[in-house]
Amino acid sequence: MKKTLSLVSLLLAFSAFAQDDVAIKSQVADAINEIREFIAIPNDALDAADIDRNIMWLKQKFGDRGFNTAVLDTEGLPLFFAAMPMNSEKPTVLIYMHFDGQSVDPSKWNQPDPYEVVLKAPKDDGFETVSFDELGDDINYDWRLFGRSTSDDKSPIVMLLNAMDLLQKDGKEIPFNIKVILDSEEEKSSKPLPAAVKQYRELLDSDFLMIVDGPVHASENPTVVYGCRGITTLTLRTYGPIKPQHSGHYGNYAPNPGFQLAQLLATMKDTEGRVTIPGYYDGISINEKTDSILKSVPDSDAAISEKLQFKTAEKVGAFYQEALQYPSLNIRGLGSGWVGDKARTIVPESATAELDLRLVVESDGNRLKQLVKNHITKQGYKVLDHVPSKEERMQFDKIVTVEEGSVTDAFRTDLDNPYGEFIVNTLSQSFGEEVIQIRTMGGTVPISPFINELKIPAFIVPVVNPDNNQHSPNENVKIGQLAYGIKAFYGILSSPIN
């Protein structure tokens, strides 16, 4: 009899699971339609009118789901806020996403208009366009939606909206107060955010923060990230003759700023990629427990090398996840004179290096920038914050102008935080898979203002595919990830914290 009951229970459980998947697939069809609507509204972070049109769409869609909404004025473009009716007996989750996007160059896309979603199916080593009429009821989860912000970060917003629809259809009681804050300048470094979080602190007050942005791990398993690196930037410029000069007349005589800059940059790292500036890695230690956590992430260094097509990785860390625990010093761009078909036989007047410094919790961005400037001074350069005058050019042999960018701090939540454990356990139960837990991801999201001001733990819960081409032409989201995101939101927002 026990066996019979057990079999019946298994069949009932399977039936419930099948119904759940059918319901989600039906919801995915609705989500696709909403994504097409949403993407059709351009969202260039440099265009305030674009942002206003997106906010109008958001007000309607969140209002339709029972959210109270508000547009929060800032020093820059406004933020969008939504909240379900509050119950003081429930814990409150604050969900951060963004609706602005990177600018587009349509000539680089494999479709006429990056703001008109195109459906594509995998074919050989690429994709072929498919009519939306071919979707049918049995939606193919391997097909993809192509368009700007399909993955970064409009589709996660639509996933949340459709999870709310499904929760309401199923009559589920939500054991949380839900607040949503949507950024309109994430792609512009969210400069107004720190002051805005301070200004609207009471409105944003919550127990924990979920950031739904970025891709899941390359394995496509459920992923929770406990921290991310911060960022700041430096622009370095060296100088030669006041104007470009004929290299036949003045080569071997007028100082070449390209060589000066190359020599200076070469002093900042050793041949294995480690920053040699004293104090750059101060304060960072990796104990046995942390090492075990980092090694639990199923990365393959060989696969990464194969994908990126380089033979040997730099030696800042012994493996990929360990490397992310240290601040980086990266040359993101170099320029001097002309190159390619426009190359000229001249001694350039200047050379420029654009640097980004990825930060970790233990490193302070302003301190690292000062270390770099001190290092430059020790190499015999006069460091200026302006273009040198004639008097300064005649006074100093080697001059560098340094322009500093703003600092976005890193954040990291303890892996044993109870809200983090709740998210991990819920995702594990929802998908029947072990959840990949990442201590610090390499990219940057502007979350530190929330943590610093609201004093709450924060977790990144990514939902889009790792090969989504975010920020690049042919950005896309896999339809299966829409189902994943709806199911993830559904599970988290319907499960009580024990």
LONU-342958 format. One line per field, with one value per residue (C-alpha): x, y, z; residue number from 1; residue in one letter. Coordinates in steps of 0.5 Angstrom, whole numbers, plus 500, padded with zeros to 3 digits. Each point is the difference from the previous one (the first is absolute). Layout:
BEGIN
X: c(X|...);
Y: c(Y|...);
Z: c(Z|...);
resi: c(NUM|...);
resn: c(A|...);
END
This chain:
BEGIN
X: c(500|506|503|493|499|507|499|494|503|506|494|497|506|502|493|501|507|497|494|505|505|494|497|507|501|493|503|506|496|497|507|502|495|501|508|498|496|505|506|497|501|507|504|506|503|502|493|495|494|502|500|493|497|502|498|493|500|502|495|494|503|502|493|496|504|497|507|500|505|504|505|506|503|508|506|499|495|494|500|493|498|494|498|494|495|505|498|505|500|503|508|501|504|503|501|505|500|501|497|505|504|507|500|499|503|495|505|504|493|498|493|497|498|503|494|495|501|502|498|506|501|507|503|507|505|495|492|495|494|493|493|497|494|504|501|493|498|506|505|507|505|506|497|503|497|505|500|503|499|496|505|503|495|493|499|501|495|495|501|498|494|498|502|495|495|501|500|493|497|502|497|507|501|507|503|504|499|503|503|503|505|502|506|500|508|503|504|502|503|494|503|494|498|504|497|493|501|501|494|495|503|493|497|505|501|500|503|504|502|499|504|497|505|506|500|500|507|502|498|493|498|496|505|500|506|502|504|503|506|500|503|504|503|507|502|507|503|507|503|505|501|494|497|502|507|503|503|506|501|499|500|506|500|493|497|495|494|498|507|500|493|501|506|496|495|505|502|493|500|505|500|495|495|501|499|507|498|501|494|495|498|501|494|498|501|497|499|498|493|500|504|495|495|503|502|493|498|500|505|505|506|502|493|500|507|497|494|504|506|506|505|502|496|503|502|497|496|501|494|494|496|506|502|493|502|505|500|502|504|497|502|493|503|506|501|505|501|496|500|498|499|500|507|505|507|500|503|493|498|497|499|494|498|493|501|494|502|495|499|499|497|507|502|498|500|503|506|501|500|505|504|501|501|506|503|500|503|505|502|502|494|496|493|495|492|500|503|507|502|506|504|498|503|506|501|499|503|494|493|494|493|495|493|496|493|495|500|495|501|500|496|500|495|502|498|497|495|493|496|506|499|492|501|505|495|494|504|502|493|497|505|503|507|506|500|507|502|505|504|501|499|504|495|498|493|498|498|504|496|494|505|503|494|494|505|497|503|500|500|501|495|501|495|503|504|508|501|495|504|498|503|502|496|495|499|495|496|499|492|502|503|493|497|506|499|493|500|506|496|494|504|503|494|495|505|500|506|501);
Y: c(500|505|499|501|507|501|499|504|506|500|500|506|504|498|503|506|501|499|505|505|500|500|506|503|499|504|505|501|501|506|502|500|505|505|499|502|506|502|500|504|506|502|501|503|503|506|502|503|499|493|499|504|495|494|502|501|493|498|504|496|493|500|504|494|495|504|504|507|504|506|504|502|507|500|504|497|496|497|493|496|497|495|496|496|502|499|495|502|493|497|501|505|498|506|498|504|500|505|502|504|497|501|504|496|501|496|499|495|496|494|503|506|504|498|502|495|493|495|493|495|492|497|498|497|505|506|501|501|505|497|503|501|496|494|500|496|497|496|505|498|502|500|506|507|507|505|508|505|499|493|497|507|501|500|493|499|506|496|493|503|503|493|497|505|498|492|501|504|495|494|504|500|504|504|500|506|507|502|506|501|506|500|504|505|501|494|500|507|497|502|507|502|494|501|507|497|494|505|504|495|495|500|498|494|498|492|494|497|502|496|502|497|502|496|493|493|496|497|493|504|497|504|505|505|505|503|506|504|504|507|505|506|503|504|504|500|505|501|506|501|506|505|497|494|500|497|494|501|507|499|492|499|507|502|495|495|500|493|497|504|497|493|500|503|495|494|502|499|493|494|495|495|506|501|508|502|506|500|499|498|494|502|497|494|493|493|495|493|501|505|496|494|505|502|494|497|504|496|504|497|504|496|501|508|500|496|505|506|497|502|494|503|504|505|498|505|494|492|499|505|501|501|506|503|501|505|507|501|505|500|504|500|505|503|505|504|503|496|493|495|504|506|499|506|501|505|500|501|506|495|493|498|494|499|495|497|498|494|501|494|502|500|505|508|503|507|496|496|506|504|494|500|507|500|494|505|505|495|499|507|503|506|499|505|500|505|501|502|507|503|501|493|497|504|498|493|494|495|503|495|503|496|500|497|496|499|494|495|496|492|496|493|497|494|493|498|506|497|503|498|493|501|502|494|495|502|500|493|498|503|497|494|502|502|508|503|505|505|504|506|501|504|505|506|502|507|496|503|506|496|495|506|505|494|495|494|494|500|494|499|495|500|497|501|496|501|501|505|506|505|507|497|499|494|500|495|496|492|499|494|506|503|494|500|507|499|494|503|506|495|496|505|505|494|497|502|501|494);
Z: c(500|502|493|497|503|499|492|501|503|495|494|503|501|493|498|504|497|493|501|503|494|495|504|500|492|499|504|496|494|503|503|492|498|506|498|493|502|505|496|494|505|499|507|498|507|496|498|506|495|499|508|501|495|503|507|497|498|506|504|496|501|507|502|496|505|506|502|502|496|500|496|504|498|501|498|493|497|504|504|499|507|501|506|502|506|506|506|506|502|494|498|494|494|496|493|495|493|494|494|496|495|496|494|493|493|496|495|504|502|496|499|498|506|507|503|497|503|495|501|498|501|500|494|499|503|500|500|494|501|501|500|507|496|501|508|501|507|501|500|498|506|496|495|502|500|497|501|505|507|499|505|503|504|497|500|507|502|495|504|506|498|497|506|504|495|501|508|499|496|505|505|504|506|500|506|499|499|493|498|493|498|493|498|494|499|502|493|502|507|504|502|503|504|507|501|498|505|505|498|500|505|504|494|498|507|499|504|494|492|494|494|494|494|497|497|504|500|494|502|500|507|505|502|506|501|506|498|494|499|500|494|499|495|498|493|499|495|498|496|494|495|501|493|496|496|494|503|495|502|508|501|504|503|502|506|498|505|498|502|506|502|498|505|505|500|500|506|504|498|500|494|504|500|508|502|502|504|507|504|495|502|508|504|496|503|498|506|499|500|495|495|501|498|494|498|500|494|494|496|495|499|494|497|501|497|494|499|501|496|504|502|507|505|505|507|504|503|499|496|498|506|504|495|501|508|498|497|493|496|493|493|497|494|497|495|497|493|495|498|494|493|504|503|499|500|506|507|504|504|506|502|504|504|503|507|504|507|502|508|505|507|503|495|500|493|502|504|494|495|505|500|492|500|505|496|494|504|502|493|499|497|502|501|498|500|494|493|501|499|496|506|503|494|500|507|501|495|501|502|501|500|504|500|506|499|505|505|500|506|501|504|503|505|504|497|507|500|501|494|496|502|499|493|499|503|496|493|502|501|494|495|504|498|505|500|498|505|498|505|495|493|496|497|504|502|504|506|505|502|502|504|503|501|502|504|496|497|493|495|492|497|493|495|493|495|501|492|500|496|505|499|493|493|500|507|501|506|499|501|505|504|500|503|505|503|500|504|505|501|502|504|504|501|502|505|507|504|505);
resi: c(1|2|3|4|5|6|7|8|9|10|11|12|13|14|15|16|17|18|19|20|21|22|23|24|25|26|27|28|29|30|31|32|33|34|35|36|37|38|39|40|41|42|43|44|45|46|47|48|49|50|51|52|53|54|55|56|57|58|59|60|61|62|63|64|65|66|67|68|69|70|71|72|73|74|75|76|77|78|79|80|81|82|83|84|85|86|87|88|89|90|91|92|93|94|95|96|97|98|99|100|101|102|103|104|105|106|107|108|109|110|111|112|113|114|115|116|117|118|119|120|121|122|123|124|125|126|127|128|129|130|131|132|133|134|135|136|137|138|139|140|141|142|143|144|145|146|147|148|149|150|151|152|153|154|155|156|157|158|159|160|161|162|163|164|165|166|167|168|169|170|171|172|173|174|175|176|177|178|179|180|181|182|183|184|185|186|187|188|189|190|191|192|193|194|195|196|197|198|199|200|201|202|203|204|205|206|207|208|209|210|211|212|213|214|215|216|217|218|219|220|221|222|223|224|225|226|227|228|229|230|231|232|233|234|235|236|237|238|239|240|241|242|243|244|245|246|247|248|249|250|251|252|253|254|255|256|257|258|259|260|261|262|263|264|265|266|267|268|269|270|271|272|273|274|275|276|277|278|279|280|281|282|283|284|285|286|287|288|289|290|291|292|293|294|295|296|297|298|299|300|301|302|303|304|305|306|307|308|309|310|311|312|313|314|315|316|317|318|319|320|321|322|323|324|325|326|327|328|329|330|331|332|333|334|335|336|337|338|339|340|341|342|343|344|345|346|347|348|349|350|351|352|353|354|355|356|357|358|359|360|361|362|363|364|365|366|367|368|369|370|371|372|373|374|375|376|377|378|379|380|381|382|383|384|385|386|387|388|389|390|391|392|393|394|395|396|397|398|399|400|401|402|403|404|405|406|407|408|409|410|411|412|413|414|415|416|417|418|419|420|421|422|423|424|425|426|427|428|429|430|431|432|433|434|435|436|437|438|439|440|441|442|443|444|445|446|447|448|449|450|451|452|453|454|455|456|457|458|459|460|461|462|463|464|465|466|467|468|469|470|471|472|473|474|475|476|477|478|479|480|481|482|483|484|485|486|487|488|489|490|491|492|493|494|495|496|497|498);
resn: c(M|K|K|T|L|S|L|V|S|L|L|L|A|F|S|A|F|A|Q|D|D|V|A|I|K|S|Q|V|A|D|A|I|N|E|I|R|E|F|I|A|I|P|N|D|A|L|D|A|A|D|I|D|R|N|I|M|W|L|K|Q|K|F|G|D|R|G|F|N|T|A|V|L|D|T|E|G|L|P|L|F|F|A|A|M|P|M|N|S|E|K|P|T|V|L|I|Y|M|H|F|D|G|Q|S|V|D|P|S|K|W|N|Q|P|D|P|Y|E|V|V|L|K|A|P|K|D|D|G|F|E|T|V|S|F|D|E|L|G|D|D|I|N|Y|D|W|R|L|F|G|R|S|T|S|D|D|K|S|P|I|V|M|L|L|N|A|M|D|L|L|Q|K|D|G|K|E|I|P|F|N|I|K|V|I|L|D|S|E|E|E|K|S|S|K|P|L|P|A|A|V|K|Q|Y|R|E|L|L|D|S|D|F|L|M|I|V|D|G|P|V|H|A|S|E|N|P|T|V|V|Y|G|C|R|G|I|T|T|L|T|L|R|T|Y|G|P|I|K|P|Q|H|S|G|H|Y|G|N|Y|A|P|N|P|G|F|Q|L|A|Q|L|L|A|T|M|K|D|T|E|G|R|V|T|I|P|G|Y|Y|D|G|I|S|I|N|E|K|T|D|S|I|L|K|S|V|P|D|S|D|A|A|I|S|E|K|L|Q|F|K|T|A|E|K|V|G|A|F|Y|Q|E|A|L|Q|Y|P|S|L|N|I|R|G|L|G|S|G|W|V|G|D|K|A|R|T|I|V|P|E|S|A|T|A|E|L|D|L|R|L|V|V|E|S|D|G|N|R|L|K|Q|L|V|K|N|H|I|T|K|Q|G|Y|K|V|L|D|H|V|P|S|K|E|E|R|M|Q|F|D|K|I|V|T|V|E|E|G|S|V|T|D|A|F|R|T|D|L|D|N|P|Y|G|E|F|I|V|N|T|L|S|Q|S|F|G|E|E|V|I|Q|I|R|T|M|G|G|T|V|P|I|S|P|F|I|N|E|L|K|I|P|A|F|I|V|P|V|V|N|P|D|N|N|Q|H|S|P|N|E|N|V|K|I|G|Q|L|A|Y|G|I|K|A|F|Y|G|I|L|S|S|P|I|N);
END
